[in-house]
Amino acid sequence: MAGIFKAPGAFAVTPHKVSTCILVQIYAPPAQISVPFPFSSVSQHNRLGLYLLALTKSCDDIFEPKLAELLNQLREIGGLMGQWLTNHLTNRLSALQSPDDLFNFFSEMRGILGGLDSGVVEDDQIILDPNSNLGFFLRRCILAFNLLSFEGVCHLLTNIGIYCNECFSTCPNYELQHLDDPSNEVEVLSEYENMDLENFISEKITEEIEAGITTSKGVSFHLYLPKALSTLVEGADIEASTNPKLEHSNKVGEHSLYIPSSSNALRYVDPSGGVFLRSNWQMQGYFMERAEAIEKHGSSFSSSAFELILRQLQKLAPELDRVHFLRYLNSLYHNDYFASLENLHCYFDYSAGTEGFDFLSPSPGTNSFGRYEIALLCLGMMHFHFGHPKQALEVFTEAVRVSQQQSNDSCLAYTLAAICNLLSEIGISSTTGMLGSSYSPMISVGTSLSVQQQLFVLLKGSLKRAESLKLKQLVAANHLAVAKFDLTHVQRPLISFGPKASMKLKTCPINVCKELRSCSRLVSEFSSEGSGLTMEGAFSTAWLKNLQRPIGSLVLSEDHGSGNNANPLQFCTQPSSIHGSLLQLVGSSYLLRATAWEMYGSAPLAQVHALVYATCFADTSSSLDATLVHVKLIQHLAIFKGYKEAFAALKIAEEKFLCISKSRILILKLQLLHERALHRGHLKLAQQVCDQLGVLASSITGVDMDLKTEASLRHARTLLAAKQFSQATAVAHSLFCMCYKFNLQVENASVLLLLAEIHMKSGNAVLGLPYGLASLSFCQSFNLDLLKASATLILAELLLSLGSTHRKRALTLIHGVFPMILGHGGLQLCARAYIAEAKCHLSDPSFSVSENSEVVLYPLKQASEDLQALEYHELAAEAFYLMAFVFDKLGHLEEREEAAAQFKKHIMVLENPQAVEDPLFNL
């Protein structure tokens, strides 16, 4: 049985609202003292009040329940009074026979409301506050009735007759006779007046408890829809992949990784076969909840299953435009370009862009029939997601033009922020022709600026515009973007000549900290914009989460003792909580802090911020951010604890996240496999892993620059391990040119360091010195302290390669960076520093091994332990060789033989690597 369809529009009086007004009159009759008749206790009175609150909240539903369904609900909540409530309601409705009856009825409704002119009121008299939920509902009904014409009143009267006749035609004969006989109401009233209801109810409850039949049932007071639509939204769980790895992530509720299922307490099955569903506001909240879950979990759930549900939901309720937007998000995060484009077009065709983008409200006087600029913004973000930078820039430029024409300042601010994000995330060597149009935000500074200078001007302009519009969330996001820019770019002045020109060519960590603090402060002060972002969604979603709690015992149970700890206010109000997008923004600031400390070289602080994010923002983080923080923590384990613990943590991460193409977890797995293969001497396996890493990168120029740089860098290291120095040098030079073209200066420091290492191992230490010094200069400019220590160590090793005459200078360099290396460096860097220090001492002719043996033995022992944990056979063999040399000088033959045996073992493993298939290499 379907509900009564109500045409969308302004608030109108319907038979269902008239029935609700009658029930409100029963709840708060005028001139009644304390507990009104026929209620015998406060708990009975409160149960009806809770029911009316839920009923009035669903007054804007698309469908309204029929009278028979309303009577069934009254029997459920009324208990022993249910029969009287249903009889009274049907009698009052049947008594409305003429327009005068309706006028008299709504005149009586005015008497229910209290006010300043209500006269003397007793202390315990029930007066309905006009500003309460029920009072506001009554005022809306009275106002809507007063606005009706006489024809409208007659039409309402006719609808009330149809409303009652449909109910009576479906009732059994004995029920019809009971409803049609007015004397039955008098008989029932006399029965209630002559019996002790309190004792009778207590006895009845005791009997039910002893019989074990009192259960906590669920009841829904909301939208009434067919079972097909109800099954989709209420009971349908979006199941993740059947991969057994996903079972580990959510074993508590046995629900999907994607979305927790709704509680069965919300479902109430009518005897006639229908199901009560959620209200229109709750449907919008449902859509927002699913959209947030899609953005949070990405492609970790089944696309086809959710798509099938959305198609059926669209078929059953075609007026719900946001279904198209959910289909767009589903296709977007499953990398289906054509489906995403089609669904995005469908969404804006059906909704004209007027739904779901409250935070992009246009200025007054603009076109209200559609928001073309918002459609362009979404299209540009879609191109950005699929790695089409030029198309995205063209679309964003058009969005800027349209936003300026429509005076949509908010959309313009968000479009500028999107352009900044595009320029910072994707490498573009030139934007001439795209950002140089007459409508471009860069026209005031011309097109001769580099991409980085354009990005800096755009960031400052976007931040200033967001501050002027008081878009605090966008301001906080822009502060994060500026902090990220300051982290990796040297801010050169636009005018770099004259006596006042700045010659400071370094990044400023203080500015980065200031921007991060500004972001946190703005998020904490977020108030007005947060409420404006989600006019319906936040309220509906929060209300939906409250309704998912088992509230049946609160509404239906006759027991109102201390055993019930539920809060009745949570039934109809939303909790004051921080919006999910805000929490993600705060979490992103902690991730950026962790990245900053990694670059600056403070491993403990980087680990602390990563742990804070993993602990405090795990529930609200997106899948990309969650995988990123796991990657950071696993990399920390690999660097400081070795591969055994890192791979153990990696297995847990693989069970939690899908290891799909281009996933951060998969990239991390390939990185760890490549490093361990190089250390073990498995060069063929290392080359295979390196090829797999290169395949993951997009073929589009400027896209996946980090991944392309990583693949080329590891390819050069593989060639270096194979002693193919010329090929390794060629790959490194090509990589340096690419990084210079796309202004990847931090990566250039690592490439220059690799070139210095290649020349050192090839025997051309003199050629390696300029590269080492250049890398050191880059590290100083970008405050890369740990990489600077590594570059200094390479310079010391280059000096040692030139001869023993440079040993003092080399030892001074090593001792200068020892605090940084030992405090923040990993196992490999510390071992290299220990070996280099020992070689400096042993190359000194004046150094006496017998007198100062511990000066060289202690660092060599530490280096051997660290390198064995990393399974780095080449450096471990060098450490044991030097230890055997020292023991031979000391005359300790037994220790010398033991060290020589270890040296031989590592050399044999390095020269004859075992071709054993790695169980982790399952790509």
N, C-alpha and C positions, 0 to 999 in steps of 0.2 A: 504494500500500500504506500503510495507516494504522498508526500506532504502537499500542502496548498502552495502553489507558486505565487510569489508576490513580486510584482513588477518593480524593478529598481527605480529609485528616485527619492523624492522628499518623504519625510515621515507622514504616513497616512494611517487613519483609523481603520482597523480591520476587525472582523468578528473575534479573532484570537486576542487582540488587544482589549476588546470589550470584556472578554472572559477574564483576562488578567486583572482588569480594573475591579471586577466583581470580587476576585480573590483578595485584592488589596483592601477592599472595603471590609471583608471578613477579618483580615489581619488587624486593621486599625479602624474599627467602627467609631463614629463620632459619639461623644458623651459616654464613653465606657471607662470604667475605673479598673486599674490594675490589670489582671488577666481577663480579657474579654470573653464573653460567651461565644462559642461553646467550649473553649479551651479549659481544661482542668488543671494544667500545670504550665509553668514557664517554659519547660523543655518542648512541649507540644507547640506552643506559640512561636518559639524560636525556630523550630524545624520548618514551619510554614514560611517564616520570614526568609530563611536561607534559600528555600525553594523559589520564592518570589524574586529574590535578588538574581539568581541564575536565570530565571524566566525573563526578567526585564532586560538582562544583558544580551539576550538572544533576540531582542525585538527587531534588529536590523538584518535578520537572516534572509537568505534568498527564499527559503521555504519555511512555512509555518506549520506547526503540528495541527492536525484535525482535532475536533472535539473529543472523539473517542480516545485518541492518544493522550490528550490532556486529562481525561477522566482516569485512565489507567495510571498515570503518574500520581494523581491525587490519592488514589487507593494505596499506592505504594508508600507515600510519605505520611498519609493520614492515619494509618493503622486502624484503630477502632473508629476513628472519626471519619475515615475515608468515605463511608456511605453517606454520611450527612453532608460532607463537602460536595460530593458529586450531585446529590439531590438538590442542594441549595443552588449550585451553579446552573444546572439545567432549568430549574424553575425560574430563576431570574432571567435567563436568556429567553425562555418561552413567554415570559410576561411582556417582552418588548414587541408590541404588536403595531405601534403607530409611531410617526415621527415625534409626537408629543411625549411618548414614553422615553425616547432617546434623549430629548431635551431635559426631561425631569431627571433622568439617570445621571447625566453629566453635571447637572446642577447639584445633585447629591455628592458627586465626586469632589466638588469644590469645598464641601463641608468637611471632608476628611483632612484637608491640608490645614496646618496650623499657621499662625502669623501674628503680626502685631495687633490685628483687629479681631483676634479670636476670643476676646473676653477673659474672664477670670478662669484660670486653669488650675485644677487640683494638682497636688504634688505627684500623685500616682496615676494621673490620667494619661491615657495614650494619645499623643498628638503626633501626626506624621510631619516631619520637617520638610518644607518645600525644597530644600537644597540637598536632601538625601537622595539616594538612588531611586527609591520608590516614589518619593515626592517629585523628583525630576521627571520620571516616567509619566506620572499622572498629569503633570503640567503640560507635557508634550501632547498627550492624548486630548486633553481639554482644548488646547490651542488648535490642534489639527481639526477637531470637531467644529469649533467655532468658525473656522475658515471654510467649512463645507457649504456649498449652496443647498437649496432645498432638494434639487435633483440628486445631489450627492448624499444627502441624508436618506432619501428614499432608496437609493442604490445600496447604502450600508445596511438598511433594514432588510432588503431582499437578500443580501449576502448572509446576514445573521440567520434568516430562515433556512437558507440552503445549508448553512453550517450546522444547524441543529438537525435538520431532516436527514442529512447523511449519517449523523451519529445514531439517530433513532432507528434508521433502517437496518443498521448492522447489529443492534442490540438484540438479545434474546427476548421472547415474548413476555416472560415474567419480569424482565427488567423494564421493558416498555410500559407495562401496566404500572409498575412501581414508580416510574418517572412521571407518568401522565396523571397519577392520582395525587391531587394536592393534599389530601388528608394524611398521606404518608409522612410528610414533613412534620406535621403537628405531632403524629405518633412518635416519630424519632426524637423530636425535641423533648417530649414528655418523658421518654425513656432516659434520655441523658440527664434530665433534671432530677429524676428520682433515684439515680444510682450513684454509688461512690466510685467515680472514675479512677481516682488515684489508686485506691486499693485494688480495684479490678485490673488495672494495667500492671501493677506490681506483681499480682498473682499470675497474670498471663505471661509476663516475661520470665518469671521463675520457672513456670512449666516449660516454656520453650528452651530455656537454658538446660534444664534437667534432661529434656528429651534430645538435646544436642542438635536442634534444628535452627538455632539462631546463628546466622552466618552474616558475614560482611558482604553485602551485595553492592554492585555499582549501579549508578543511575546517571543518565545524561539528560541535561535540560536544554539541549542546544539544537542544532540544525537537524532536521528530519529528512533523510534521503533514502533512496533504494539501497538494497543490500549490496548491489554491484559496486557502487561508489563508496559505500561504507567499508567494504572489504579492502578497497584500494588504499584508503587513507588511514583507517583505524587499525587494521590488522596486518597490513602489508609491511614486512620488514625488508629493507633493501639488503639483500644478502651479498656478502663479499664473495670473492673467488673461493672455489672449493679447495684451494691449496691448503694442505694441513698446516702450513706455517702460520696461517692466520688464526688458528684456533688458540694460539698462545696469548693473543692480544686481548681477548675479551671473554674470559672464562667465567666471570662472576655471574653475569646475567644471561649467558649463552645467546647474546644478540649479535647483530651484524657489527663489523668494524665501522660501517658507514654511519648508521643512525640507530639509536636505541629505540626499540619498539614502544608504542603507546601502551599504557596500562589498560588492562581489561576492565578496570573499574569505571572507565568512561563509557562503556558500552552497555546499553540496556535494550534487550530484544523484546519487541512488542509481540503479544500473542497473535496479532494479525499478520506477522511476518516481516515487519519493517524494523529498522534500527535507527535510533536517534544518533545524530552525528554532531559535528562542531558547527559553531556559528560562522558567519562570513568573516568576522575579524580573526577568528581562530584559523580559518583557512588561509588567510593572508599570513598569519604567524607561522602556520605549517610550512608555507612556501619559503618564508625567510629562514626558518630553521633548516630546511633541506638545502637551501642555497649556501648557507654558512657551512653546512656539513660537507657539501661538494667541494667548496673552496678549501676546507680544512684537510680533507682526506684525499683530495686529488683523484687519481685513477686507481685507488686501492679497493674499489668495489666494482661489481659487475655492471657494465654499461647497458647491456641488453635487457637485464631484468628491470632496472629502473626506467629505461626507455619504454618498455611495455606498459608499466604502470602509468607513466605520464601520458601515453597515447590513449589509454582507456579513460583516464581522468579527463583528458581533453574532449573525448567523445561524449562522455556523460555530462560534462559541464563546460561547454564551449565558451561560456562567457568569462571564464577565468583566464585572463590574458597572461598571467605570470607563469602558467604552465609552459608557454613557449620559451620564457626566459630560463626556466629550469632545464628544458630540453637543450637550450643553447649552452648552458653551463656544463651539462652532462657530456655533450659532444666536444666542448672545448677542452675539458680536462682529460678526455680520452683521445685527444689529438685527431679528431675527425673534422677536417677543415671544411669540406663541403656541407656536412650536416650542420656545423656551427654557423656557417654563413646563412644557410637557409632558415634555420630557427631564429637567428637574430633578425633577419628581415621580416619573418612572420610576426615576431613579437612587436616590432615597431609598426608593422602594418595594422595590427589589431589594436594596440594600445596607444598608438601615436606618441609613445614615449612619455605618457603622463602618469605611468605607474612605476613604482619601485625606485624612483630617483628623487625622493623628497629633498635630499641634500643638495640637489642641483636646481633649486627653484629659481625660475627666471625673475627678472625684475618686473615691476608692475607696468602694464601697458604693452607687454610683448604678446606675440602670437600664442593663443591658448589652444590652437587646434593640433599642435604637434611640436616636438622638440627635435628638430633635425640635427642640431648641434650635439645633442646627447647620443643620438644614433651614430653620428660620426665618431664621437669619443669611444663608444663601445667597439665600433669597427676597427679603429686604430689600435685599441688594446688587444683585439683578437689577432690582428696582424703581428703585433709585438709578441704575443704568446707563441705564434707559429713560426717566428723567426724571419719575418719579412720586414726588415728595417726601413727600406726605402718606401714601400707601400704605406707603412705605418706613419712615417713622417709626412707623406703627402696627405693622408687622411687627417692627421692632427692639424696640419696647416690649414686645411679646409675648415676644420672645426673651429679654429681660432677666428677665421674670417666670419663664419656664420654667427659665432657667439658675439663678436663685436657688432654685427648688424642687428642682432636680436637683443642687444644690451644684456646678455646673460652673463653677468660678471662671475657668478659662481662656477658656471661651466667653463668659462675662460680660465679661471684659476686652476681648476682640476686638469684642464687640457695642457696648460703650461707645465704643471707638475708631471704629467704623463710624458711630455716631451723630454723633460729633464731626466726622468727615469730611463727613457729609451736611450738617450745619448750617453748615460753613465753605464748602462748595462751592456749595450751592444757597441762594438767598435765600428766607428764610421770615420773614414779618413777625410771626407769632405762632405759638407751639406750645401754647397753652392747649388742654387737652382731649386732647392726645396725650402730652405729657410730664408731665401732672399726675395720673396714675393712682396708685393705692396702691402699685403696684410700680415706680413711676418712680424713677430715680436722683435726680430733682430734688425729691422730696417733702420733703427735709430743709431746703430753702431756700424752699419755696413756689413759686407760679406767677406771682408779680407781677414777677419779674425779666424783663428784656428777653432777646431771643434771644441777644444777644452775651454778656450776663452768664451765662446758662445754659450757653452754649458754653464760657466760661472755666472755670466750675465743673466741667463735665464733663471738660474737658481735664486739669485738675489731678487730678480723681478717677480718670480712666483711667490717667494716668501713675503715680499712687501705687499703684493696684491692680497694674499691670504690674510695677512694681518689687518689690512684695511677693511676687509669684508668680515673680520672676526670669525673666520673659519678655523677654530682652534685645533681641530684634529688635522686639518691640512697644514696648518702652521707647524705642528709637531712633526708631521711627516717630512716637511721641507727642512726642518732643523736636522733631522736624521740624514737627509740627502746632502745637506751642506757639510755635515760632519764626515760623511763618507767621501765627499769630494776633497775636503781638506786633508783627509788621511792619505790620499794617493796622488795629490797634485801639489806642485809648487806654485804658489800664487804670484805670478809675475805681473807687475803693473801694466796697464794698457799703454801708458806713456812711459817708455823706459829710457828717457834721456833727460838731460837737464841737471842742475846742481842738487835738486831734491829727489832725484830718482833713487828708489830703493835698490840696493845691491844685495839684499838678503835673498838667497836662493835656497830656502829650506822650508819644509813643512813645519807647521806649528802645532804640536800636540795639545797645547793649552787651548787653542781654538776648538779642537775636536772635543775636548772635555766640556768646554762651555756650551757647545751646540747640543751635546748629549744631555747636559743638565737642564738646558732650556726645554728640551723635548719632554723630559720627565716632569718638570714643573708645570708645563702646559697641560699635560695629560692629567695631572693631579687636580688642576683647576677646571677641568672640563665639566661644564654644566649645561649651558643653554644649547650649544650645538648638538650635544649628545641626545637631547630630547627631540630636537628637530630632525635628526637623521632618520628616525624610525617613528613616524607618527602612529602607525598601526602595528608594525611588525614587532617591535620590542614589547609592547603591551600584550599583544596576542600570544607571542611566544612564551613570555613569562607566565601569563595566565594559563597557557596550555601546560606548562611544566607543573604548575600548582595543581591543575586538574588531573595530572597523571598520578598524583598520590592517591592512596586508597582512602577516599573520603566517604565511601559508602557507610561505614560505621557511624560517621558523624551525622549524616542526614537521616539514615533509616533506623538506626538503633534506638530503641526506647531507653537504653541505659545511658544516663547522663552523669554518671558518677566520676570519681577521680581517676578511674582507669583509662579514660579517654584523654590522651594528651594532645590531640589535634587542635590546631588553632583555627577557629571558625573564620577569622578574618582572611586567612590564606585562601579561602574558598573563592573569593570574588575580587581579590586585590592582587596586584603584581608586586614582587619584591624589588627593593631598590638595590640593584646590582650593576656592576660595571659592564658596559657593552663589550661584546666579544672583539670587535675591531679595535677598541681601545687597549684591551689586554694584549692583543697581537702587536700593537704598536709599542707598548712598553716592553714586551718580550723582544721585539726587533732591536730596541735600544741596547738590551743586554747582549744580544748576539753581536751587535756592532762593537760593543765594548770588548767582547772576547776577541774579535778579529783585530781590533786596534792593538790590544796588548800582545797578540801573537806577532804582529808586525814590529812592534816596538821591542819585542824580545823578552817580555815578562811572562814566562810560562805559568807560574803559580796564579797570577791574576787572571790570565786567560782561562785557566781551568776553573777558577772560582766563579767567574761570570757565566761560563757554560753550565756549571752545576746549578747555579741559581736559576737559570732559564729552564733547565730540565726539571727542576724541582717545583718551581712556582708557576710555570706557564705551560706545562705539558697538556693540560686539559683544553686550553684555548688555542694552542699553537696550530698552525697549518702543517700539513704533512711535509712540505718543503723545509720549513724551519725546524721541525722536529728531526728530520733526517740530518739537517746541517749540524745541529748540536750533537747528535750521536756521532757524526763523522769527526767533529772536533775532539770529542772525548776519546774515541778509538785511536785517532792519530796521536794523541797525547800518550796513550798506553804504548803504542808501537815505538815511539821515540824514547820514552823513559823507562819502560818495563820490558820491552822486547816483543817479538811477534807471537809468542805463545799466548800471552794474555790478550793481545790485540785481536787475534783470530777467534779466541773464545768469546770476546765481546761482540765481534762481527757476526758470529752465528746467532747471537741473541737479537742483534739488530735486523738480520735477514728474516728472522721469524716475525718480527714486529712490523717490518715494512716490506712491501713488495719490491723485489730486485728487478725492476723493469728496465727497459732501455733508457739510457741517459739518467738513470736514477743516481743520486749521490752515493747511495750504498754500493751500487755496482761499480761506480768509478773508484770509490775507496778500496773495494775488494781488489780491483785490477792494480791499483797503486801499491798495495801491500804485497800482492803476489809478484809484481815486477821487482820491487826492492829486495824481497827475500830471494828471488831467483838470481839476481845479480850477486848478492852476497854469497850464495851457495855455488855460484859458477854455472848455473843452468842458463846459458846464453840463448839457446833455442827457445826455451820456455819464456824467457824474458822478452824475446823478439815477438813471440806469438801474443803475449799479453799487451805489448806495446801496440801491435797492429789492431788488436781488439779495441784498445783505447782510442786509437785514431779513427776507427770506423764510427764510433759513437758521435763524433763531432759533425755538425752540419756542413754541407758543401757550400753554403751561401757565404759570401764574403762578409766578414764583420760579425758573424753569428758564432756563438760558442768559442769566443776567443780564449777564454781560460782553458777550455778543454783542448783546443788546438795547441796552445802553448805548452800545456802539460805533456801532450803526446810527443811533440817535437823534442822537448827537453829530455824526455826519457829515451827517445830513439837515439839521441846523441850520446847519452850515458851508456846505452847498450853497445854502441859502436866503440866507445872508449874502452869498455870492459873487454871487448874483443880485440883491442889494440889496433883498430882500424882508424888511425889518427886523422888521416886526410879526410875521410868521409865524415867523421865526427866533427871536424872543424867546419866542413862545408854546411852541414846541417845546423850547427850552432850559429854560423854567420847568417844563414837564411832566416833563422828564428830571430836573431837580433834585428834584422831589417824589418821584419814583420812587426815586432814589438815597437820599433821606433816609428813606423808608419801609423800605427794605431795608438801611439802615446802610452804604451804599457811600460812605464818607466820602472816600476818596482820589479817587474819581470825581467827587464833589461839588466838589472843588477845581478840577478841569478845567472843570466846567460853569460855575462862578462866573466863571472866567477868560474863558470864551466869552461870557457875558453882558456882562462889562465891555468886551470887544472889539466886541460888537454895538452897544452904546450909543456907543462911541467913533466907529465908522464911520458911525453914523446921525446924528452931530452933537450928541449929548446926553452930553457928557463928564462933566457933573456927576452924572448918573444912573449913570454907569459906575464912578465912584470907590468907592461902597460895595461893589460886587461885587468890584472889584479888591482892596480891603482885606480883605474876607471871605475871598477865595481865599488871600491872603497869610497870614492867620491859620491857615487849614487847613494850608497848607504848613509853617508853623512847628510846628504840633502833631504832624504826622506825619513831620517831618524830610525833606520833599521838597525838597531843596536846589536841584536844577535847575529844578523847577517854580516854586519860590520866586523864582529869578532871572528866569524868564519873567514871573511876576506883577509883579515889581518893574519890569521893562521896560514892561509894559502901563501901570502907574501913571505912569511917566515920560512915556509917549506921551499919556496922559490929561492930565497937567499941561501938556504942550506945546500940547494942543488948547485949553486954557483961555486961552492967551495967552503972549506972550513974557516977561511978568513972572514966570512960574514956571520960566524956563529954567534958572536956577542950581540950583534944587531938583531938577529933572529930570536935569540933568547929574550932580549928586552921586549920585543913585540909580543912574544908568547906570554911572558909574565904580565904584560899590560892588559891582556884580555882574559887572563885566567879567572878573575872574579866573575866576569860575565859568563864565561863558558861553564865553569863549575856550578854557578848558581842557577843558570837558566838553560844550559845546553843539554842535549840528549846524550844517550850512551855513545853514539858514533862520534859526535863532535868532541866529547870529553876524551875518548880513547885516542883520537887523532892528536889532540893537544898533549896528552901524556907521552905518546910516542915521539912527537916532535921535540918535546923538552928533553927526553932521554937521548935523542940523537944529537941535540946541541951539546950536551955534556960529554957524550962519548967522542964527539969529533974534536974536542978540545985537547991538545997534546998535554997541557998542564994538569988535566983532570986526573986524579988518582982514584981508580975504582976500589982499591983495597981500603982506602981511608974513607971514602964517601959512597959506599956501595948502596946504601938505602936511598940516596938521592935519585938513583936510576932504577933500582929494583922495585921500589914502591909504586911509582907511576906505571911501570911496565906490568906489574901484577894487576893493578886496577884496570889497565887497558885490556889485558887478556880476558879478564872476567866480563867486562862489558861487551867485548867483541864475540865472545862465545855465546852470550845471551842473544846477540843479534845474528849468530851464525855467519858472521862476516869472515870467511876463511882467509882472504888475502891479507887483510890487516892483522888478523890473529896470528897468521904465520910470521909476519914481520915482528910482532911483539915477542913471540916465543923465540925467534932467532936472536933478537937482541938480548933476551934473558939468558939464553944459552951462552952467548958471547960473554956476558958479565960473569956468569957462574964459572966459565972457563978461566977468566982472569983471576977469580977468587980461589980457584982450585977446588971448588965444590963439584966433584965429578958426578955424584949421584943426581944432584939437582940439574946439572948440565945435561945429563942423558935424558932425564925426564922432560926437560924443556925441548931438547932436540927431537924426542919422540913426538911431542905435541906439534912441533913445527912440521915434521914429516907427515903426520896425519892430516893436517890442514892442507898441505901442498898436494897430497895424493887425492884428497876429496876435490880440491879445486881443479886439478888437471883431469881427473876422471869422474865427472859428476854422474851420479846414479840416475838413470833414466826411469825413475819411479813416478808414476802418475800421481799428481797431487790431488787428494780427495776434495780439496777446496776449489780446484780449478774446474768448476762445472758451469760453463757459460751458456 
